[in-house]
Amino acid sequence: MTTFDERERAFETKFARDEEMAFRIVARRNRLLGHWAAGLMQLTPEEAEAYARSVVHAEFEEAGDEDVVRKLVGDLAAAGVEIDDAAVRRALDAHMIEARRQLMQAQ
């Protein structure tokens, strides 16, 4: 195997690891965000866990964060919690940082 082939394989491996980590960070962020929203809606611990899972699954509806933001704003409004897109996006950013921190500590 040549040096070029070894470098190419190393870059491919790093790319795959980076993509997996990015996926795990977003999934963790969405789970944390689901628990945050569940707290605002005053759900029971069991309901909060189920809701957090539903937020994680909402990520797969379309590319980007819009589906998650739309779900949270809609669910919070339906529960009588007054909140706007900007507040949800701020929470999204804060939980992204926390999710990254948690996964980095776990490694």
N, C-alpha and C positions, 0 to 999 in steps of 0.2 A: 504494500500500500504506500502510495506516495504521500509526501507532506501535505500536498494540496488536498488529497482525499481525506486525510485525517482532520485537516482544518475544516473542511466542508462538513464532515460528520459531527465535529464538535459544535459548529454553529447551528446545525440542525437540532442537535440535542439541547443546546441552550435555548433555542427558540421554543421547542416543545415544552421545556420546563417553565419558561417565562409565561407561555400561554396557559398552562395548567395553573400556575400561581395566580394569574390574573382572574381566571375563572373562579378559583377558590375564594379570592378576596371579594369578588362581586357577590358570590353566594353567601359568604359570611356577612357582608354588609347588609344584604337584603334580609337576612335572618335577624340581625340586630335591629334593623329598621322596623321589621314586623313586630318585634317585642316592644319597641318604643311606641309604635302606634297602638298596640294592644293596651299598653299602660294608659295612654290618653283615652281610650275607649272603655277603660276599667273592666277588661275581660278577666276571667278567672285564669289561673295558671295553665290549665288544660286548653282553654280556648285560645290563650295567648300563643301557646306552642303550635296549635293547629293554624292559627292566623299567620304566624311567622313562616310556616311551611308554604302557605298559600302565596305569600309575598315572594318567596324564593321561586316558586313556579311561575309567577307572573312575569318574571324576567324573560322567560322563553317565548312569550307571545310575539314580540317583535324586537328588532335590534335597538339597542340604546336603552336609556332609562325612562323614556316617556311612559311605557306601559306600567312601570312600577309607580311612578309619580301619579299617574291617572288613577290607579287602583287605590293608592293610599288616600288621595284627596277625596275620591268618591266614597270610600268606606268611612273615613273620618266624618265627612259631611252627613252621611246616613246615620251615624251614631250621635249626631248633634254636636260634634266638636267643630268649632269655627277655626279653620286653618286655610291658608292659601298655598298656591304652588311654591312660592318663594320660601316659605317656612319648611315645606317638605324637602325642597332642594338643599336648604341649609343642613337639615338633618341628614340627608343623603350624603353630603360632603363630610360631615362630622363622623358619621358611621363608617364611611370609607376609610378614613384615617384610623379609626379604632380597629376595623377589621384587618387592615394591613399590619398594624402593631401586634395584634393578637397572633396572626399567622407567623410573623417574623420571630416572635418570642417562642412559638411552639417548635421552631426548627432548631 
